Amino acid sequence: MSNYHVEPVDKPQALATEALKSLRNHPVQGMSRRRLLRVSLGGGIALWLTEMAGGFLALFWPNLEGGFGDTHFRIGTLEDVKLQNSTLPVASGFPSYFPDARAFIVLIDPARQAFVAGEDIEGDGTALNVRALYQRCPHLGCKPNPCLKNYWLECPCHGSRYDRLGIKAAGVAYGPAPRGMDRFALTVEADGVLYLNTSKITLGPLPIAVGQPGIIPPKSPTGCI
């Protein structure tokens, strides 16, 4: 029998004592796998905290600055509304948009060219001759747009349609929104200045069929969408 013992060339060899000491005293250069995991985890947590802080500021900062969410958001007099929307027939009852308030301001009875002093916590506004509609469509939150052809508000996302006072037209042909546009509580001071409580939103009423009392017919058979 042969005294030779053959070993595979790729068999790992044991580290000598000197080699182990060298590894301890001179660690591997660069980032280890453990440190990489720690850095990645820490970065993910930091990003999540940053997003949370950003969402918090977006929710509460406008309130602190007197923007949307303010309980006394100033719109102005009817003349101010007309001036700010000088290219639109506001005096005829066409909705005018105020982006900072996220609201449409509508004169209810155009025959009475004034806002009437008073307070309406439910947002109907009939007694004050003005209504403030929240810009969000009650369906999925898109912004309806007022149409000059028919004086209605029409949602470009899914076709929900409302008369100029925000009443939803009933029927499949008028879109899927379950109710009329929501409303802000409002106050008109003795000097005719309109203020909105944009922290209080009242849900809009149930849809009404076109031709029935309570909904203003469109001025044209076709709209903008």
Kinemage of the C-alpha trace (Angstrom):
@kinemage 1
@onewidth
@group {chain A} dominant
@subgroup {mainchain}
@vectorlist {calphas} color= white
{ca met a 1} P 0.000 0.000 0.000
{ca ser a 2} L 1.083 3.548 -0.679
{ca asn a 3} L 1.963 5.915 2.159
{ca tyr a 4} L 0.748 8.912 0.156
{ca his a 5} L -2.481 10.661 1.222
{ca val a 6} L -4.060 12.858 -1.430
{ca glu a 7} L -6.229 15.882 -0.357
{ca pro a 8} L -8.419 18.062 -2.572
{ca val a 9} L -6.663 21.272 -3.551
{ca asp a 10} L -9.731 23.389 -2.647
{ca lys a 11} L -10.010 22.076 0.893
{ca pro a 12} L -9.945 25.083 3.252
{ca gln a 13} L -6.880 25.266 5.406
{ca ala a 14} L -6.971 26.165 9.082
{ca leu a 15} L -5.767 29.645 9.949
{ca ala a 16} L -2.551 29.842 11.872
{ca thr a 17} L -2.416 31.732 15.160
{ca glu a 18} L -0.445 34.515 13.517
{ca ala a 19} L -3.090 34.920 10.798
{ca leu a 20} L -5.906 35.180 13.357
{ca lys a 21} L -4.028 37.882 15.241
{ca ser a 22} L -3.484 39.768 12.009
{ca leu a 23} L -7.230 39.715 11.209
{ca arg a 24} L -8.116 40.995 14.679
{ca asn a 25} L -5.604 43.825 14.495
{ca his a 26} L -6.362 44.736 10.894
{ca pro a 27} L -10.115 44.408 10.224
{ca val a 28} L -11.471 44.175 6.698
{ca gln a 29} L -11.567 47.547 4.969
{ca gly a 30} L -14.896 48.989 3.773
{ca met a 31} L -18.442 48.461 5.087
{ca ser a 32} L -19.297 45.135 6.593
{ca arg a 33} L -22.587 43.383 5.954
{ca arg a 34} L -23.713 44.017 9.525
{ca arg a 35} L -22.973 47.717 9.297
{ca leu a 36} L -24.715 47.936 5.922
{ca leu a 37} L -27.878 46.444 7.441
{ca arg a 38} L -27.720 48.876 10.348
{ca val a 39} L -27.241 51.886 8.085
{ca ser a 40} L -30.077 50.781 5.782
{ca leu a 41} L -32.448 50.252 8.700
{ca gly a 42} L -31.529 53.580 10.259
{ca gly a 43} L -31.977 55.388 6.941
{ca gly a 44} L -35.413 53.840 6.431
{ca ile a 45} L -36.552 54.905 9.896
{ca ala a 46} L -35.211 58.435 9.343
{ca leu a 47} L -37.064 58.702 6.016
{ca trp a 48} L -40.299 57.503 7.626
{ca leu a 49} L -39.966 60.058 10.435
{ca thr a 50} L -39.333 62.811 7.870
{ca glu a 51} L -42.465 61.882 5.920
{ca met a 52} L -44.514 61.842 9.117
{ca ala a 53} L -43.219 65.278 10.085
{ca gly a 54} L -44.004 66.595 6.594
{ca gly a 55} L -47.561 65.263 6.776
{ca phe a 56} L -48.039 66.817 10.203
{ca leu a 57} L -46.881 70.223 8.953
{ca ala a 58} L -49.066 69.983 5.846
{ca leu a 59} L -52.085 69.294 8.045
{ca phe a 60} L -51.541 71.908 10.744
{ca trp a 61} L -49.348 74.621 9.242
{ca pro a 62} L -52.133 76.221 7.106
{ca asn a 63} L -54.238 76.564 10.267
{ca leu a 64} L -51.429 78.399 12.007
{ca glu a 65} L -51.003 80.738 9.051
{ca gly a 66} L -54.697 81.577 8.662
{ca gly a 67} L -55.105 79.411 5.575
{ca phe a 68} L -57.370 76.460 4.931
{ca gly a 69} L -58.686 75.159 8.232
{ca asp a 70} L -59.048 78.647 9.711
{ca thr a 71} L -62.309 79.288 11.545
{ca his a 72} L -62.484 82.867 10.215
{ca phe a 73} L -61.171 82.787 6.654
{ca arg a 74} L -61.770 86.166 5.007
{ca ile a 75} L -63.278 86.184 1.503
{ca gly a 76} L -64.464 89.802 1.286
{ca thr a 77} L -67.539 91.606 0.069
{ca leu a 78} L -69.506 90.709 -3.040
{ca glu a 79} L -67.680 93.500 -4.845
{ca asp a 80} L -64.365 91.948 -3.809
{ca val a 81} L -65.505 88.601 -5.201
{ca lys a 82} L -66.549 90.223 -8.483
{ca leu a 83} L -63.227 92.064 -8.734
{ca gln a 84} L -61.176 88.943 -8.090
{ca asn a 85} L -63.160 87.079 -10.759
{ca ser a 86} L -63.705 89.960 -13.151
{ca thr a 87} L -63.802 87.752 -16.249
{ca leu a 88} L -66.637 85.594 -14.891
{ca pro a 89} L -70.380 86.389 -14.619
{ca val a 90} L -70.335 86.288 -10.805
{ca ala a 91} L -73.218 88.773 -10.592
{ca ser a 92} L -75.383 86.277 -12.509
{ca gly a 93} L -74.732 83.527 -9.963
{ca phe a 94} L -71.747 81.851 -11.596
{ca pro a 95} L -69.487 80.090 -9.042
{ca ser a 96} L -66.185 81.820 -8.328
{ca tyr a 97} L -63.180 79.851 -7.094
{ca phe a 98} L -60.925 80.784 -4.162
{ca pro a 99} L -57.982 78.344 -4.110
{ca asp a 100} L -56.630 79.392 -0.696
{ca ala a 101} L -60.016 78.610 0.862
{ca arg a 102} L -60.500 75.520 -1.359
{ca ala a 103} L -64.002 76.805 -1.966
{ca phe a 104} L -66.440 78.000 -4.602
{ca ile a 105} L -68.395 81.120 -3.617
{ca val a 106} L -71.870 81.386 -5.184
{ca leu a 107} L -74.451 84.161 -5.040
{ca ile a 108} L -77.732 82.362 -4.343
{ca asp a 109} L -80.195 84.970 -5.641
{ca pro a 110} L -78.612 87.172 -8.317
{ca ala a 111} L -81.562 89.559 -8.106
{ca arg a 112} L -80.201 90.616 -4.703
{ca gln a 113} L -76.739 91.972 -5.416
{ca ala a 114} L -75.404 91.748 -1.862
{ca phe a 115} L -74.391 89.389 0.896
{ca val a 116} L -76.798 89.618 3.827
{ca ala a 117} L -75.357 89.959 7.325
{ca gly a 118} L -75.750 86.895 9.531
{ca glu a 119} L -74.313 83.507 10.443
{ca asp a 120} L -75.030 80.063 9.037
{ca ile a 121} L -73.258 77.220 10.810
{ca glu a 122} L -74.726 74.572 8.468
{ca gly a 123} L -73.526 76.234 5.279
{ca asp a 124} L -76.866 76.462 3.435
{ca gly a 125} L -76.450 80.211 3.123
{ca thr a 126} L -79.916 81.007 1.757
{ca ala a 127} L -80.586 83.639 4.421
{ca leu a 128} L -77.167 85.203 3.734
{ca asn a 129} L -77.602 85.035 -0.057
{ca val a 130} L -74.274 83.240 -0.459
{ca arg a 131} L -73.053 79.650 -0.327
{ca ala a 132} L -69.506 78.325 0.007
{ca leu a 133} L -68.927 74.910 -1.559
{ca tyr a 134} L -65.961 72.699 -0.677
{ca gln a 135} L -63.907 72.037 -3.811
{ca arg a 136} L -63.835 68.236 -3.432
{ca cys a 137} L -66.219 66.027 -5.380
{ca pro a 138} L -67.940 63.734 -2.819
{ca his a 139} L -67.236 60.748 -5.065
{ca leu a 140} L -63.447 60.409 -5.016
{ca gly a 141} L -62.187 63.898 -4.239
{ca cys a 142} L -61.486 65.457 -7.652
{ca lys a 143} L -62.220 69.156 -8.154
{ca pro a 144} L -65.373 69.902 -10.153
{ca asn a 145} L -65.116 72.839 -12.534
{ca pro a 146} L -67.842 75.415 -13.254
{ca cys a 147} L -68.954 75.368 -16.873
{ca leu a 148} L -69.816 78.657 -18.613
{ca lys a 149} L -72.144 76.868 -21.039
{ca asn a 150} L -74.618 75.626 -18.460
{ca tyr a 151} L -73.585 77.280 -15.149
{ca trp a 152} L -73.177 73.827 -13.604
{ca leu a 153} L -70.204 72.311 -11.814
{ca glu a 154} L -68.839 69.219 -13.562
{ca cys a 155} L -66.287 66.750 -12.242
{ca pro a 156} L -63.719 65.865 -14.942
{ca cys a 157} L -62.768 62.551 -13.290
{ca his a 158} L -66.008 60.570 -13.367
{ca gly a 159} L -68.616 62.966 -14.726
{ca ser a 160} L -70.578 63.870 -11.579
{ca arg a 161} L -72.625 67.019 -12.209
{ca tyr a 162} L -74.028 69.616 -9.845
{ca asp a 163} L -76.106 72.738 -10.364
{ca arg a 164} L -74.418 76.052 -9.642
{ca leu a 165} L -75.367 75.791 -5.933
{ca gly a 166} L -73.742 72.375 -5.597
{ca ile a 167} L -76.881 70.182 -5.769
{ca lys a 168} L -76.106 66.795 -7.326
{ca ala a 169} L -78.280 65.829 -10.282
{ca ala a 170} L -79.799 62.369 -9.742
{ca gly a 171} L -79.362 59.625 -12.311
{ca val a 172} L -76.627 57.481 -13.805
{ca ala a 173} L -76.132 59.971 -16.629
{ca tyr a 174} L -75.046 62.608 -14.087
{ca gly a 175} L -72.227 60.660 -12.499
{ca pro a 176} L -71.644 58.472 -9.436
{ca ala a 177} L -71.353 61.027 -6.614
{ca pro a 178} L -73.642 59.993 -3.716
{ca arg a 179} L -74.608 63.518 -2.659
{ca gly a 180} L -74.288 67.199 -3.426
{ca met a 181} L -71.104 69.170 -2.832
{ca asp a 182} L -70.186 69.734 0.798
{ca arg a 183} L -70.482 73.200 2.333
{ca phe a 184} L -68.613 75.468 4.722
{ca ala a 185} L -70.148 77.306 7.649
{ca leu a 186} L -70.083 81.038 6.951
{ca thr a 187} L -70.603 84.470 8.432
{ca val a 188} L -71.354 87.811 6.815
{ca glu a 189} L -70.428 90.810 8.951
{ca ala a 190} L -72.464 94.021 9.104
{ca asp a 191} L -70.136 95.600 6.541
{ca gly a 192} L -70.928 92.810 4.061
{ca val a 193} L -67.601 90.986 4.433
{ca leu a 194} L -67.879 87.211 4.058
{ca tyr a 195} L -65.896 84.842 6.310
{ca leu a 196} L -65.746 81.070 6.049
{ca asn a 197} L -65.226 78.537 8.793
{ca thr a 198} L -63.088 76.153 6.748
{ca ser a 199} L -62.676 73.888 9.766
{ca lys a 200} L -66.384 72.977 9.670
{ca ile a 201} L -67.778 71.107 6.660
{ca thr a 202} L -71.415 70.085 6.307
{ca leu a 203} L -72.168 67.168 3.999
{ca gly a 204} L -74.118 68.013 0.877
{ca pro a 205} L -77.753 66.912 0.412
{ca leu a 206} L -78.968 63.865 -1.495
{ca pro a 207} L -79.260 64.111 -5.299
{ca ile a 208} L -82.351 65.624 -6.880
{ca ala a 209} L -83.743 64.720 -10.299
{ca val a 210} L -83.459 67.371 -12.980
{ca gly a 211} L -86.802 69.102 -13.371
{ca gln a 212} L -87.777 68.623 -9.747
{ca pro a 213} L -87.832 71.520 -7.246
{ca gly a 214} L -84.537 72.113 -5.510
{ca ile a 215} L -82.177 71.876 -8.461
{ca ile a 216} L -81.414 74.694 -10.910
{ca pro a 217} L -81.760 73.513 -14.547
{ca pro a 218} L -78.685 73.891 -16.747
{ca lys a 219} L -78.626 76.856 -19.110
{ca ser a 220} L -77.748 74.615 -22.056
{ca pro a 221} L -78.476 70.963 -22.935
{ca thr a 222} L -74.755 70.249 -23.202
{ca gly a 223} L -71.994 71.010 -20.763
{ca cys a 224} L -68.207 71.170 -20.817
{ca ile a 225} L -67.428 67.454 -20.423
